[in-house]
Structures are given as C-alpha cells and as structure tokens.
Amino acid sequence: MHSDNLFAEDELLFSGEETDESMVHELEPWMVLIVDDEPDVHSMTKMVLGDFAFEDRPLEFVSAQSGKESLDILKSDPSFAV
C-alpha cells in the first residue's frame, strides 16, 4: 500500500457537521443522579460529562441537594443507572 493511498478513503469532518454518530443520541439516555449541596459540583459534572456517551447512549442528569431529596427521587423513579 502506498502512503499516498493510506488515507484516501478518510472523510474530513468539520465542527458542527452532522454525522451518523449524532444519530446515536436518539437512544434512551442513562439517568445519572447528582447528589451534593454544592451547586458547583452539579454544574462541573454536567459540564465535564455533558457530551459523554456510554454504549452509544448519552447521559441525562438529575440534581438533588440532599440525601433525603435523592432518596425521594430514587423512590419515585428507579431507572437511574448511577
């Protein structure tokens, strides 16, 4: 194989362009419960993991400010992954 042909079939992708991978986000998201009384923990978690996908599924965040609030949320919706 010649080095000229090594990347011949590669396609350039520019920021903002839609790809087949963007269709992945149509899958049901993983529910993630963030529990902390510091607002910065919630915002940083969402910022750092906001674009993360696991097994082709995005994450959806729900916030709780206390242990009691988190238990109430988990009792009403047991679909949380983390």
trRosetta pair geometry for C-beta under 8 A, 3 or more apart (Angstrom, degrees):
i j d omega theta_ij theta_ji phi_ij phi_ji
1 5 6.0 -120 -172 78 85 112
1 6 6.5 102 141 -84 117 71
2 5 4.9 79 66 12 88 101
2 6 7.5 -119 102 -34 49 78
3 6 5.2 -18 -154 -18 45 123
4 8 7.4 47 134 -63 64 108
5 8 4.6 -28 -152 -20 58 131
7 10 4.4 -34 -171 12 84 128
13 17 5.8 -144 -162 64 73 129
13 19 6.3 -5 -131 -69 131 130
14 17 5.1 87 63 -17 73 121
18 22 5.0 -93 -152 42 75 152
19 22 5.4 118 55 -7 62 95
20 23 5.7 -43 -170 19 49 117
21 24 5.5 -19 -174 -10 54 119
22 25 6.5 -32 -178 11 52 110
23 26 5.8 -25 179 0 62 117
24 27 6.2 -33 175 5 58 112
24 53 6.2 51 125 -163 133 164
24 56 4.7 -120 -155 -165 116 86
24 57 7.6 -128 162 -75 94 29
24 58 7.6 125 117 -39 92 87
25 29 7.9 10 -157 -77 72 96
25 53 7.4 -108 -84 -93 76 131
25 58 5.0 30 -126 -26 86 129
27 56 6.0 77 12 125 157 90
27 57 4.7 -98 106 -103 123 80
27 58 7.5 146 68 9 87 75
28 57 6.4 -16 81 -138 56 124
29 57 5.8 154 -127 170 36 93
29 58 4.7 -44 -114 81 101 79
29 59 6.0 101 -175 -157 108 9
29 60 3.9 100 108 -22 143 104
30 54 6.1 6 -16 51 149 113
30 57 5.4 107 -29 115 87 119
30 58 7.4 -149 22 103 78 34
30 59 5.2 -35 66 -109 96 64
30 60 6.9 174 76 21 42 74
30 81 4.3 -43 -166 17 99 150
30 82 7.2 38 155 7 116 97
31 60 5.5 -31 -104 71 56 99
31 62 6.6 5 -170 -1 95 115
31 77 7.4 -119 176 136 165 120
31 79 5.3 84 14 111 147 88
31 80 4.4 -99 105 -110 111 55
31 81 5.7 137 55 3 63 80
31 82 7.9 -177 98 36 55 62
32 49 7.5 -40 69 117 172 147
32 59 5.2 4 -6 -168 129 111
32 60 6.8 160 21 75 79 43
32 61 5.2 -33 74 -102 99 65
32 62 7.3 166 83 23 48 70
32 80 7.0 113 -103 -157 16 93
32 81 6.6 -37 -76 59 64 93
32 82 4.9 -2 -123 65 80 101
33 61 7.9 137 -101 -158 20 58
33 62 5.3 -28 -108 71 67 97
33 63 7.9 147 -162 -100 58 17
33 64 6.2 12 -177 0 101 114
33 70 6.0 111 159 -143 132 98
33 73 6.3 150 -127 106 130 137
33 74 6.9 -39 -57 -69 169 92
33 80 5.0 -5 -22 -142 110 148
33 82 7.0 -160 31 102 70 55
34 41 6.8 173 176 125 115 95
34 42 5.1 129 120 -113 143 75
34 45 5.2 161 -112 75 137 159
34 46 7.7 -73 -33 -47 159 86
34 61 5.8 13 -12 -164 115 107
34 62 7.2 177 22 82 75 42
34 63 5.0 -26 68 -108 103 67
34 64 7.0 172 85 28 51 68
35 63 7.9 152 -83 -163 37 51
35 64 4.6 -13 -107 71 79 106
35 65 7.8 -108 -152 -24 59 2
35 66 7.5 -39 -164 102 95 9
35 67 6.8 71 179 -90 135 49
35 69 7.7 167 -129 79 95 94
35 70 4.3 -3 -102 -75 131 142
36 41 4.0 -22 86 76 159 151
36 42 6.5 -161 59 -46 107 80
36 65 7.4 -42 90 -136 35 42
37 65 5.3 66 -111 -177 62 78
37 66 6.4 41 -78 -78 98 67
38 41 4.5 87 81 -7 101 105
38 42 7.6 -179 98 -4 61 82
39 42 5.7 -56 -159 36 44 113
39 43 6.2 33 151 -13 75 108
40 43 5.8 -57 -141 43 35 106
40 44 5.8 31 162 -17 70 110
41 44 6.1 -57 -140 41 24 106
41 45 6.2 27 159 -21 61 110
42 45 6.0 -57 -147 35 24 111
42 46 6.4 19 158 -13 61 110
42 61 7.8 136 -162 160 83 135
42 63 4.9 28 -131 -117 134 129
43 46 5.9 -59 -148 41 30 109
43 47 6.1 30 154 -21 66 110
44 47 5.5 -55 -142 38 32 112
44 48 6.0 23 162 -14 68 110
45 48 6.2 -59 -140 41 24 103
45 49 5.9 -19 174 22 63 115
45 61 6.9 141 114 -124 110 144
46 49 6.8 -72 -125 58 19 82
46 50 5.2 50 168 -72 61 100
46 61 5.4 -107 -95 25 95 166
47 50 5.9 -20 -130 -15 16 121
49 52 4.5 -49 -160 14 69 131
49 59 5.8 -15 145 52 109 157
49 61 7.8 118 87 -65 114 122
50 59 7.6 -122 -128 67 24 109
52 58 7.5 123 88 -146 49 61
52 59 5.7 21 77 -2 94 123
53 56 6.1 10 155 -141 124 18
53 57 6.0 162 -162 73 87 27
53 58 5.0 -48 -99 -86 89 52
53 59 7.4 -151 -98 -17 42 75
54 57 6.1 -31 69 60 64 84
54 59 7.3 58 7 -61 100 93
62 73 6.4 168 132 -171 134 145
62 80 7.5 -95 39 -99 125 115
64 69 4.2 174 -161 107 100 105
64 70 3.9 151 98 -73 163 73
64 73 5.6 -125 -74 -1 126 142
65 69 5.6 47 46 33 68 156
66 69 4.6 97 54 8 81 102
66 70 6.9 -142 96 -6 43 86
67 70 5.6 -55 -148 35 32 112
67 71 6.5 33 154 -20 66 103
68 71 5.8 -54 -151 34 32 110
68 72 6.5 33 152 -18 64 105
69 72 5.7 -53 -151 35 34 114
69 73 6.5 34 152 -19 65 105
70 73 5.6 -54 -149 36 34 112
70 74 6.2 30 155 -16 67 108
71 74 5.7 -55 -143 40 31 109
71 75 6.2 34 157 -22 65 106
72 75 5.9 -54 -146 35 28 111
72 76 6.5 16 158 -11 62 111
73 76 6.1 -67 -150 42 28 103
73 77 6.4 -37 172 40 67 99
73 80 7.9 65 128 -44 103 140
74 77 7.0 -86 -131 67 23 61
74 78 6.5 57 -179 -101 68 58
74 80 6.3 -70 -112 20 83 136
75 78 7.7 7 -135 -63 17 85
77 80 6.8 90 113 -32 91 90
